[in-house]
Structure formats: structure tokens, C-alpha cells
Amino acid sequence: MKKFDIALDVDDVLAPCLEPGCKLLGIDPMRITDWDLNKTDLSREEIQALMMVICSPEFVRNQRPHPGAVEMVQELVNDGHRVLIATAVDVDCMGNRTEMLLRYFPMLNRSNIMLGARKELLNVDFMLDDSPYNFGHAKYFVLMERWYNRKSKGFLSVKGYSEFLTMVRQAASAPEDGQIHVGKVGYPGIVCLVGPSASGKSFICDELEKHPLFRKVRAITDRLPREDEEQGREYLFVTRERFQEMLQEDKLLEHTIYAGHAYGICKDEVEAIWAEGHIAIKPVDINGAKAIKSTYPDRTLTLFVRRDKETLLKALLERKCPTEEKVSRIMTLDSEYANESLCDWTISNNGSLSHAVEQVLRLL
């Protein structure tokens, strides 16, 4: 496992800043639509008042870490990385900021607390920051997504600490040539979308298929087509005897049984997509993803689609399917979330569908 120099911002990355500052002044924080306050609809007087509040020694002294921040830093330290704090703080507040950090993050090396606004001078492997203006010389600049920086495009971004930790660990276990390889999937290859029920795998797959790079893999099944299904559109329908023949002839990359019917992915189907110069894409369960990767280890990228549990549960409950099926899917959610560690990378589907698609395209 490689060891990295990782710089972490404090305000609105490790600890809340703008939102509590706005609340003290009675300002709606949603009016802040850009990290640069001058680009928002706040008046000059409101901006000055807000800056006076969040730059005051009392405010800095009373800041508390976001839930999960301390645990993430501890995990990074436990993994052997050198964690630096890169925080732009007023000169009069430097002592208070240092005191706050040492109180809540005792695992930090005191000499790794860097106070000042010139973050572009830091030469680190990873920088986690909420401002797109601070990317500097970091090898991998990662934007912590907040409500006011969602317009920023073209950056690696995460929605939370677990995503950042996963990203660092994937990079740490990558080959020693210094590059992050999320599988060696190239052009062409196959992308396997893994995730819990209602995580949005199929919707992401359908959106990606609109892009000229991708072709969706059709599954093969021994069930009969439904009234609205056509042979060769979503599925290749075969007899049960033919399915068993293909299985015995080792023509299937993976297969499973669902509701009494067999489903699988045929090698010829995937390789025909490659022959046309396209990337194959398919939502599969974790076992299917592992099976495909065992056959094509250098051409398979497994992506875990993460969606927050509350939204996911709501989507499951609204599905038009038998209650027993809903209960079964809900009962397996925790084990399905645990599959994230078995995938090459995680993409977030907690925002817009287009954002999830952009994450896939950036990885490739």
C-alpha cells in the first residue's frame, strides 16, 4: 500500500463554517450559491458582517467537527498516510484554530498543521477542499461537495468522508507506476454497475448508452418474453435446454437464478461490442461482477453505485412489486452496501442523474 501526503481543509470540510455563520446573522445560507461570496446575491454589508463573524476568535474557538470527520482522519492516519491540515485562517485566530484541531484531532502531528491561505504552495498527493480555487500543486485535488460549489465542474469530487477514504484506499492499492488504475479498462472494456436495489444502476446504464462510447450488454434468459418485450432488445430469449448447453460449453461469463428463471451474460455478446470499438456496460450483482472480472481482469471496471439509505428505502417502498419482494430487498441492504469495498471505485447517485454519469465518464 502506497503512503500519501494528504492535505485537508478545515472550514466546511472538517468543520461547519458558512452555515452556522449565516444563522448567527439571520441570513439564509442557501443564498450563497458560489464559494466566492462576491458572486452571490448577498449585499456588501452582509458579506462584511459574515466575514467578521466567521473570522472572529470566538467563532473559531467554538467550531466543532462534522460527524465522521474525526473518524476519517483517524482512518487515514491508521493507514499510514501523512495527514496535513491546510487551513486559511485569520492571523488573530491561528491560536484558536490550532487549539481546536488538537482538541478534536489528537492523532495529528502538530508540525503538520499548516496555517495560511497560500495552499497553492503545497506539493501533496491529495488535497480535500471545498474551494475550486485552491487546487494548487496537489496531484489529485478532490472537491468536497457543498451546496455552494455544485456548479464547479471538471474536478474529482466526493459527497462525504467515506467516498474520500475509498478513493484514497483505491489509489494506495494501485500499481506502483504512480497512476491510479481503476482496473485497466481501456477502449474497449466492460463497466459493471453494482449496488443495492433502487440505487439507480439501470437508469445510469440507460443514460450512458446514449453516449457514443457505450453499448449495453443484453442478458440471456430462459424465461418467456413479456407482452412489451422484443427478442434482442433488452434480452436474448432462449429455451431452458439451450441455456444449459451454453453453460456447459463455457459460453457464459456469469449466470444466476431469479424467480425460477436463469439469467446470464454471454461472452460472445460482450466481445461483439468490443469488436465494434465500444465499451460494454451492464448492471450486475456483486457475484456477476466478480465473475466477469475473473475472466477479463484487465478490461473490467466494477463501479459501486452509492445512494443514501433514506432515499433508497423510499424508492423501494414506492415500487410496484409484491410486499414480500420489498421486504427481501430491504433486509439485504446492509450486506449490499458492504459490497462497496469489493468494487474498484464508487460513484455517488445522491444528486442528479447527469452528475452520476459525469463521474463515470471522468473515471474512464
ZIMO-V678050 format. One record per helix or strand. SS is the DSSP state (H for helix, E for strand). FROM is the first residue (numbers start at 1). LEN is the number of residues. If there is no record, write none. Layout:
ss:SS from:FROM len:LEN
ss:SS from:FROM len:LEN
This chain:
ss:E from:5 len:4
ss:E from:11 len:1
ss:E from:15 len:1
ss:H from:18 len:8
ss:H from:29 len:3
ss:H from:37 len:3
ss:H from:44 len:11
ss:H from:57 len:5
ss:E from:65 len:1
ss:H from:69 len:10
ss:E from:82 len:6
ss:H from:91 len:14
ss:H from:110 len:3
ss:E from:113 len:3
ss:H from:119 len:3
ss:E from:126 len:4
ss:H from:132 len:3
ss:E from:140 len:5
ss:E from:156 len:3
ss:H from:161 len:12
ss:E from:190 len:5
ss:H from:201 len:9
ss:E from:214 len:3
ss:E from:219 len:3
ss:E from:231 len:1
ss:E from:235 len:3
ss:H from:240 len:9
ss:E from:252 len:7
ss:E from:261 len:6
ss:H from:267 len:9
ss:E from:279 len:5
ss:H from:286 len:10
ss:E from:300 len:7
ss:H from:309 len:10
ss:H from:323 len:9
ss:H from:333 len:10
ss:E from:345 len:4
ss:H from:353 len:11
